[in-house]
Amino acid sequence: MLNVITMFLFNIVVYNIALLYGTAGEIMVEKSGSLNLGVEGTMAIGAVCGYIAACRTDSLFIGILVAFLTAGFCGLVFSFLTVTLQANQNVTGLTITTFGVAFYYFIGNGLSNSKNGWPKMGDTTLADQFRDLEIPLLSKIPVLGKGLFSHNILVYIGIAIAVIMWVYFAKTMPGLKLRSIGENPGAADSAGINVTLMKYIHIIIGSGIMGLGGLYMGLNMGGTFEGSNCWINGYGWIAIALVIYANWNPARALLGTLIFGFFNTLRVYNATIAYNFPHTLGWLNKVPAQFFSALPFIITLLVLIITSMSKKNGSGEPASIGRNYYREDR
């Protein structure tokens, strides 16, 4: 029975760490004062390009690099349209999502129908590089060790990015400058901060981080292209919602990922848990399967409502988010 708990904890992390990448990347973008609704499409482009590059070169490092650069290019396009050309941010983000998901299917179907077929991981160096790595001592803790401290390298990278990003925003001068741009770009401009350059840099980096989340999802699913379901499968939209729950705090995004992950994993493990704990949790078998499928989204909605109503700790939302900055108006 303890193995069931261990595997439940393990899968909470495994199947939902991509949300941390998407949420952390969007937090960086929004801290610059921009609202990018193109997370879903950006993750899709990073996923398909990074996965193909990783398989063709049999290198996880190349896959990470390509996923970051291609998703970062989406950020560059978004920056050019919204920062330089002053296009509507909502429309631009939605366009990137539409294009990104379509690009995923276009490339996937094209390769699947080609002579060489869709690339597969198989028993390769790439698969070995994506294997689980145990953290010494911590991975030996009963029940919790295997569940929380024995994962692939991209899980650890995602957690490290969230922690480093929190330190960057709270403790470094460039991070404080970025936050000032998100609050009042006119005042930041008057203080000598290059608003345009800072926006470009952080939107591109934030988008690149989203792409790593897409690559992780592709690799975690074994790179299987079905032709009907996108690997991202709505995670980009959930990441945008988790930004609000996390109060624009990348460290708190870790908690949001685990909360959503708990209910998302329960959808798969409810029958197993009910079978192994019949006296206390046997009632889970009586709950319709459709409810478990909807539960993660219901919980996300409830958390957003509660978070929005609670002002006790203040809001970390940048004051100028979603509004284009016209330098001539300051």
C-alpha positions as CSV (number, residue, x, y, z in Angstrom):
1,M,0.0,0.0,0.0
2,L,2.9,2.3,0.7
3,N,4.1,1.8,-2.9
4,V,0.8,3.2,-4.1
5,I,1.3,6.4,-2.1
6,T,4.9,6.6,-3.4
7,M,3.8,6.2,-7.0
8,F,1.0,8.7,-6.5
9,L,3.4,11.3,-5.3
10,F,5.8,10.4,-8.1
11,N,3.2,11.0,-10.7
12,I,2.0,14.3,-9.2
13,V,5.5,15.6,-10.1
14,V,6.1,13.8,-13.3
15,Y,2.9,14.6,-15.1
16,N,2.6,18.2,-14.0
17,I,6.0,19.7,-13.9
18,A,5.4,21.1,-17.4
19,L,2.9,23.5,-15.7
20,L,5.7,24.9,-13.7
21,Y,7.7,25.8,-16.9
22,G,4.6,27.4,-18.4
23,T,3.7,29.3,-15.3
24,A,7.2,30.5,-14.6
25,G,7.7,31.6,-18.2
26,E,4.4,33.6,-18.2
27,I,5.3,35.2,-14.8
28,M,8.5,36.6,-16.4
29,V,6.6,37.9,-19.4
30,E,3.9,39.5,-17.2
31,K,6.4,41.1,-14.9
32,S,7.5,43.1,-17.8
33,G,4.0,44.5,-18.2
34,S,3.0,42.3,-21.1
35,L,0.1,39.7,-21.1
36,N,0.9,36.9,-23.5
37,L,-2.0,34.5,-24.1
38,G,0.2,32.5,-26.5
39,V,1.5,30.1,-23.9
40,E,-0.3,27.1,-25.4
41,G,1.1,27.7,-28.9
42,T,4.6,28.6,-27.6
43,M,4.8,25.4,-25.7
44,A,3.6,23.4,-28.7
45,I,6.3,24.9,-31.0
46,G,9.0,24.3,-28.4
47,A,7.7,20.8,-27.9
48,V,7.7,19.6,-31.6
49,C,10.9,21.4,-32.6
50,G,12.8,20.5,-29.5
51,Y,11.7,16.8,-29.7
52,I,12.6,16.4,-33.3
53,A,16.0,18.0,-32.8
54,A,16.7,15.8,-29.8
55,C,15.8,12.7,-31.7
56,R,17.7,13.6,-34.8
57,T,20.9,14.4,-32.8
58,D,20.2,11.9,-30.1
59,S,21.0,14.6,-27.6
60,L,18.8,16.0,-24.8
61,F,21.0,19.1,-24.6
62,I,20.4,19.9,-28.3
63,G,16.7,19.3,-27.8
64,I,16.6,21.7,-24.8
65,L,18.5,24.4,-26.8
66,V,16.3,24.1,-29.8
67,A,13.1,24.1,-27.7
68,F,14.3,27.2,-25.9
69,L,15.3,29.1,-29.1
70,T,12.2,28.2,-31.1
71,A,9.9,29.2,-28.3
72,G,12.0,32.2,-27.7
73,F,11.5,33.2,-31.3
74,C,7.7,33.2,-30.6
75,G,8.6,35.7,-27.8
76,L,10.5,37.8,-30.3
77,V,7.6,37.9,-32.6
78,F,5.3,38.8,-29.8
79,S,7.7,41.5,-28.6
80,F,8.0,43.0,-32.1
81,L,4.3,43.1,-32.7
82,T,3.3,44.4,-29.2
83,V,6.3,46.5,-28.1
84,T,7.5,47.9,-31.3
85,L,4.4,48.0,-33.4
86,Q,2.0,48.5,-30.4
87,A,-0.3,45.7,-31.6
88,N,-3.1,44.5,-29.2
89,Q,-1.5,42.0,-26.8
90,N,-4.6,39.8,-26.4
91,V,-5.0,39.3,-30.2
92,T,-1.3,38.7,-30.7
93,G,-1.1,36.1,-28.0
94,L,-4.2,34.3,-29.3
95,T,-2.7,34.3,-32.8
96,I,0.5,32.7,-31.5
97,T,-1.5,30.0,-29.8
98,T,-3.5,29.3,-33.0
99,F,-0.4,29.2,-35.1
100,G,1.7,27.2,-32.6
101,V,-0.8,24.4,-32.3
102,A,-1.4,24.3,-36.0
103,F,2.3,24.2,-36.6
104,Y,2.6,21.3,-34.2
105,Y,0.0,19.3,-36.2
106,F,1.5,20.4,-39.6
107,I,5.0,19.2,-38.7
108,G,3.7,16.1,-36.9
109,N,1.4,14.9,-39.7
110,G,4.0,15.8,-42.3
111,L,6.7,13.7,-40.7
112,S,4.3,10.8,-39.9
113,N,3.4,10.5,-43.6
114,S,7.0,10.9,-44.8
115,K,9.3,8.1,-45.9
116,N,11.3,8.2,-42.6
117,G,8.3,8.5,-40.4
118,W,7.9,10.3,-37.1
119,P,11.1,10.1,-35.0
120,K,10.9,7.9,-31.9
121,M,13.0,7.9,-28.8
122,G,13.4,4.1,-28.5
123,D,16.4,2.7,-26.6
124,T,18.8,5.6,-27.4
125,T,21.2,7.9,-25.7
126,L,18.4,10.5,-25.5
127,A,16.2,8.1,-23.5
128,D,19.1,7.4,-21.2
129,Q,19.7,11.1,-20.7
130,F,16.0,11.5,-19.7
131,R,16.1,8.7,-17.1
132,D,15.4,9.3,-13.5
133,L,18.2,10.6,-11.3
134,E,18.1,9.9,-7.6
135,I,19.2,12.6,-5.2
136,P,21.6,11.0,-2.7
137,L,20.2,10.4,0.8
138,L,16.9,12.2,0.0
139,S,15.8,9.5,-2.5
140,K,16.2,6.9,0.3
141,I,13.6,8.4,2.6
142,P,10.7,5.8,3.0
143,V,7.6,6.6,0.9
144,L,8.6,10.2,0.1
145,G,12.1,9.5,-1.3
146,K,11.1,7.8,-4.6
147,G,8.1,10.0,-5.0
148,L,9.7,13.4,-4.6
149,F,13.5,13.0,-5.1
150,S,13.9,10.6,-8.0
151,H,13.1,12.3,-11.3
152,N,14.6,13.2,-14.7
153,I,16.9,16.2,-15.2
154,L,14.2,18.4,-16.6
155,V,12.2,18.2,-13.4
156,Y,15.2,19.5,-11.4
157,I,15.8,22.2,-14.0
158,G,12.2,23.4,-13.8
159,I,12.4,23.7,-10.0
160,A,15.8,25.4,-10.2
161,I,14.4,27.9,-12.7
162,A,11.5,28.8,-10.4
163,V,13.8,29.4,-7.4
164,I,16.4,31.3,-9.4
165,M,13.6,33.5,-10.9
166,W,12.2,34.3,-7.4
167,V,15.7,35.4,-6.3
168,Y,16.1,37.4,-9.5
169,F,12.9,39.3,-9.0
170,A,13.4,39.9,-5.3
171,K,17.1,40.4,-4.8
172,T,18.8,41.6,-8.0
173,M,18.9,45.0,-9.6
174,P,17.8,43.9,-13.2
175,G,14.9,42.0,-11.5
176,L,13.9,45.1,-9.6
177,K,14.1,47.2,-12.8
178,L,11.9,44.7,-14.6
179,R,9.3,44.9,-11.8
180,S,9.4,48.7,-12.0
181,I,8.6,48.5,-15.8
182,G,5.6,46.3,-15.0
183,E,4.3,48.7,-12.5
184,N,5.0,52.0,-14.2
185,P,7.0,52.0,-17.5
186,G,6.9,55.8,-17.7
187,A,8.6,56.2,-14.4
188,A,11.1,53.5,-15.2
189,D,11.9,55.2,-18.5
190,S,12.4,58.5,-16.7
191,A,14.8,56.8,-14.4
192,G,17.0,55.8,-17.3
193,I,15.8,52.2,-17.8
194,N,15.6,51.0,-21.4
195,V,12.0,49.8,-21.3
196,T,12.0,48.4,-24.8
197,L,15.2,46.4,-24.4
198,M,14.1,45.0,-21.0
199,K,10.7,44.0,-22.4
200,Y,12.3,42.2,-25.4
201,I,14.8,40.3,-23.3
202,H,12.4,39.1,-20.7
203,I,9.6,38.2,-23.0
204,I,12.0,36.2,-25.1
205,I,13.5,34.4,-22.1
206,G,10.1,33.8,-20.6
207,S,8.8,32.3,-23.9
208,G,11.9,30.1,-24.1
209,I,11.1,28.7,-20.6
210,M,7.6,27.9,-21.8
211,G,9.1,25.9,-24.7
212,L,11.1,23.8,-22.3
213,G,7.8,22.8,-20.7
214,G,6.5,21.7,-24.1
215,L,9.7,19.6,-24.7
216,Y,9.3,18.0,-21.3
217,M,5.7,16.9,-22.1
218,G,6.8,15.4,-25.4
219,L,9.6,13.4,-23.9
220,N,7.5,12.3,-20.9
221,M,4.9,10.9,-23.3
222,G,7.6,9.0,-25.1
223,G,7.4,11.3,-28.1
224,T,4.3,9.5,-29.5
225,F,2.5,11.6,-32.0
226,E,-1.2,10.6,-32.3
227,G,-2.3,13.2,-34.9
228,S,-5.4,14.0,-32.9
229,N,-4.3,15.2,-29.5
230,C,-1.7,17.9,-28.9
231,W,0.9,17.1,-26.3
232,I,0.2,20.4,-24.5
233,N,-3.5,19.6,-24.2
234,G,-4.6,22.8,-22.5
235,Y,-1.7,23.1,-20.1
236,G,-0.8,26.5,-21.5
237,W,-4.2,27.9,-20.5
238,I,-3.9,26.3,-17.1
239,A,-0.5,27.9,-16.7
240,I,-1.9,31.3,-17.3
241,A,-4.5,30.7,-14.6
242,L,-1.8,29.5,-12.2
243,V,0.0,32.7,-12.6
244,I,-2.9,34.4,-10.8
245,Y,-3.0,31.8,-8.1
246,A,0.8,32.1,-7.6
247,N,0.3,35.9,-7.2
248,W,3.0,36.4,-9.9
249,N,5.5,34.7,-7.5
250,P,7.6,31.9,-9.2
251,A,8.3,30.2,-5.9
252,R,4.6,30.0,-5.1
253,A,4.1,28.6,-8.6
254,L,5.7,25.4,-7.3
255,L,2.8,25.0,-4.8
256,G,0.2,25.8,-7.5
257,T,1.7,23.0,-9.7
258,L,1.5,20.5,-6.9
259,I,-2.1,21.4,-6.1
260,F,-3.3,21.0,-9.7
261,G,-1.1,18.0,-10.0
262,F,-2.7,16.3,-7.0
263,F,-6.2,16.5,-8.5
264,N,-5.0,15.7,-12.0
265,T,-3.2,12.6,-10.9
266,L,-6.2,11.6,-8.8
267,R,-8.1,11.3,-12.1
268,V,-5.8,8.4,-13.0
269,Y,-5.2,6.8,-9.6
270,N,-8.6,7.0,-8.0
271,A,-9.5,3.4,-8.7
272,T,-6.1,2.1,-7.5
273,I,-6.3,4.2,-4.3
274,A,-9.8,3.0,-3.6
275,Y,-8.8,-0.6,-4.1
276,N,-5.8,-0.4,-1.7
277,F,-7.6,1.7,0.9
278,P,-11.1,0.3,0.8
279,H,-12.2,1.3,4.3
280,T,-11.2,4.9,4.1
281,L,-11.1,5.8,0.4
282,G,-13.3,3.1,-1.1
283,W,-16.0,5.6,-1.9
284,L,-13.8,7.0,-4.7
285,N,-15.0,4.1,-6.9
286,K,-18.5,5.5,-6.6
287,V,-17.6,8.9,-8.1
288,P,-18.2,9.2,-11.8
289,A,-15.0,9.2,-13.9
290,Q,-16.2,12.3,-15.7
291,F,-16.1,14.2,-12.4
292,F,-12.4,13.3,-11.9
293,S,-11.6,14.5,-15.4
294,A,-13.2,17.9,-14.7
295,L,-11.9,18.1,-11.1
296,P,-8.5,19.7,-11.9
297,F,-10.2,22.5,-13.8
298,I,-12.9,22.9,-11.1
299,I,-10.3,23.3,-8.5
300,T,-8.3,25.7,-10.6
301,L,-11.4,27.9,-11.0
302,L,-12.2,27.8,-7.3
303,V,-8.6,28.7,-6.4
304,L,-8.8,31.6,-8.7
305,I,-12.0,32.9,-7.2
306,I,-10.7,32.5,-3.7
307,T,-7.4,34.1,-4.6
308,S,-9.1,37.0,-6.4
309,M,-11.4,37.7,-3.4
310,S,-8.6,37.6,-0.8
311,K,-6.6,40.9,-0.6
312,K,-5.0,40.2,2.8
313,N,-1.5,39.8,1.4
314,G,-1.9,42.2,-1.5
315,S,-1.7,41.4,-5.1
316,G,1.5,40.9,-7.0
317,E,-0.1,41.7,-10.3
318,P,1.9,44.3,-12.3
319,A,-0.1,47.6,-12.5
320,S,0.6,48.1,-16.2
321,I,0.0,44.6,-17.3
322,G,-1.6,44.3,-20.7
323,R,-1.2,47.9,-21.6
324,N,1.2,49.0,-24.4
325,Y,3.6,51.7,-23.4
326,Y,3.7,54.8,-25.6
327,R,6.9,56.7,-24.7
328,E,5.4,60.0,-26.1
329,D,2.6,59.9,-23.5
330,R,4.7,59.9,-20.4
